[in-house]
């Protein structure tokens, strides 16, 4: 059984190790893979992007366990959803509805609740163990409509313009925005376009960072299909003045795409 872990815990504390220990108590043969523990603290939009852009790369029946914002409210509940032969286990904190627009495949809720992190983890480990023993079925659990958050992962559309927000900045400073290739081409309809960034303007989509000379900005669609803004051999976030989108920013920052 493969279990991935996703959180905003970082690597300074022992929360991730505790989660792995509890899981291995119940499922000693499990293969545990760290999806990421560097989600910006409390940044649901970034967490949803990291989950949505990676879950489908794993073998059938992989369980993706989100430890992000478990105690969104207490007592904390545990949800389990099936999506494209994958399973997502998370607290009822809005992650499912933010990461996946179509939840036609049902979401179920565990009958157990928790008031603390380790208690929640023990319940989640038991749920995952039961899932494997029951041949990846959970019909005994009640269906549930997950909590929905207001901020969505999609860009805002204004006639022939799109306002995109920064949803992730990777280790190299490359900036990922909430615009997919499919949505871009649907809006573009073969037209020319202009992408306005804080300190630059781009008018073409490249295939590789090396399509421009070192130090120049470049736009491309990454392997997950999302629009990425980078600087060849540079740190785009710093050089272009781009920051991760926050719901309550004093100064609202966005990247504008105009179709001409």
N, C-alpha and C positions, 0 to 999 in steps of 0.2 A: 504494500500500500504506500502511495506517495502522498505526503502532506506538505503543502507549502505554507510559509508563515509570512505575514505582511503586517508591519507595525510602524509606529513613530517612536519606538523605544531607544533607537540609537544603539551604541555598543559599550557605553560607559557603565551601565547598570546590569543587573542580573535577571531582568524580567524575561528576556528571551530564553535564557538557559532554564529558568523555572518552567516555562511553557514546554520546552523540549523534554525536560525530566518528567513532567506530568503525563505527557503524551506517550513517552516510552514505557512508563509504568503500565499503561493500559494496552499499548500496541507495541511490544518490544521489537517486532520485525519491521516497523515503519521506516521508510526513507523520508527524512525531514529535510526540506530544501528551503533556504532563506530567499524569499522573493525580494524583499527589501525591508530594512529596519531604519532607513534614513528618510522616511516620509517627514516632511516638515511638520512639527507638532501641531496637532489639531487641524491640519489642512486636508479636509475631506476631498476636495477637488483633485488634489495631487494623488491621494490614496486611490481614488476611483480610477484615475488614468493608469496608474501602475498595475492595478488589478485587471482592468479591461484590456490592456494592451499585451498582457502576458499569459492569461489563464488558458487560452486556447492552444498554446504551444505544448501543453503537457499531455501525457497519455490518458486514455479514457479512464474515468472514475478517480482521477486525482481529486483530492480534497484541498481546497484553498481556504486556509483558516486566517481570518483577519482579526488581529488583536488590537486594531485601531479603535480608540475611544470606546472601549468596552462598557465603561460605566457612564454611558451617555445619560442614562437615568437609572435609578435604583428603585426596586430590584431590577437587575439587568436581565434581559431575555436573550435567548439564543435562537437565531434563525438559521435555517438550512435551505438552500435553493439549488435546483438543478438547472444547469445552463450548458447546452451543447455537450452532453455526456461528461460534464465536470460538475463538481459540487462546491458551493461556496458556503462557509459557515462564518457567521458574523453576529455581532450584537445588532439590535434593532435601532440603528443610529442614522439611517438614511443612505448608507453606502450602496446597498443593492439598487435602489431606485436611481441613484446618481450614476452608477457605473453602467447599468443596463436599462435601455429605454423599453425593451420588450421583455416583460417577465411573464409571458404567456404560460411558460412552464412554471408550475406552482411553487410557491414559497411556503414552507411549513415552520412551525414554532415548537420548540421543545417545551415540555410541561414543567421543566425545572427552571428556577430563577436563582440569581446570586446577588449578594450585597458587596462582594469584594472580588479582586482579580483572581486569586488562587482558587476560590470557590467556583468562579465562572469557568476557569480553565479545566478543573476537574469534571464539571458537567459537560463541557465541550468534548473532552477526551472520551468520556463514556458514550456520548452521542456518536462520535466518529467510529468508535469500536463497534457499537450496535449497527451502524450503517454497513460496515464491512461484513459483519456476521449475518446480516439480513439480506445479503446479495445486493447491496446498494439500492434498497427500497426503504421508504419511510412513510408508508401509508398509515401507520398507527398514530402519526403526529397530526395535530390539527392544522388546517390551512390558515394562512395569515396574510394580511395586506401590510406590507412593510411601510415603515415611516418614510415620508418623502420630504426632502429638503427643497428649499426654494431655488438655490443656485444650481443650474444645470451645466453639464459639460459642453453643451453646444454654444457656438458663437451666436451673437445677436445679429439679426438681419434687418437692414433698413433699406428697402428698395434694392438698388444695385450696389449696396455696400454691406460689408460684414465687419462687425467689431469683435475681435478675438482677444481672449485673455490668456495670460501665461499660466499653464497648469503644471509645468514641471521644468526644472533646470537641472541638467545632469552634471556629472562629475567634471566634465570638460567645460562647463559653462554654456553648453548649447541649450537653446530655449525652445521648449515645445509648447505650442498653443492649441487651443481647442478647435481645430479645423482639420477635418479628414480630407483625404484626396477625393473621395466620392462626393462629399458636399461641395468641395471647391469646383470640381468639374461640372456638377449639376448647376451651380450658379454661373459659372463662367460662360458656358454655351459657345465655346470657341473664341470668345472675345479677348482683347488685350486686357491687361490688369495692372494695377499699381498697388504695391504693398508699402504702406507708410509706417515706419518704425520711428521711435523717438528721435533718433539722430541719422536716419538714412531712409532711402526709398529704393525699392527693388521692383524690377519689371519682368523678371523671368524666374522660372523654377529650374533648378539645376538637378543633376543626377548624382553629383558627388561633391564633397568639400573642395577637391582639387580643381573643380571647374573654374575657380577664381584664384587669383594670386594671393599669396600669404598676406594676412591682415585685412582682406576684403570680406565684406558680409555676403552671405549666401543663403538662399532659401531652398529647401528640398523637403520631400516627404520621407520620413524615417521608416524603418522596417515595420513599425506598427501602423503605418498609414497616416500618421499625423504630421502636420506642417511643422518643420523645424527651422529655426533661424540660428545660424552659426557664423563664426568668423574663422576662416581658414587659418589654422595654427594659432588661434587666439581665443579669448574668453568672451563670448558674445554678450553674456549677461552684464558683465562689467563695462565692456567697451561701448555697448549700445544703450546702457542705462536701463536695462529691463529687469523687473523684479517679479517675483511670484505674486499672482493675483490674490488679494485678500478681500473678503466680502465687505469689510468696513474700512477700506482705504480712505484716508482723508483726501488724497489727490488720486482720482481715478485714472488708471493707466490702461490703455488698450492699443492693439495693433490693428490698423484699419486696412481692409482690402477693398479696393474700388474696381469695378468692372466697367471698362470704357467702351 
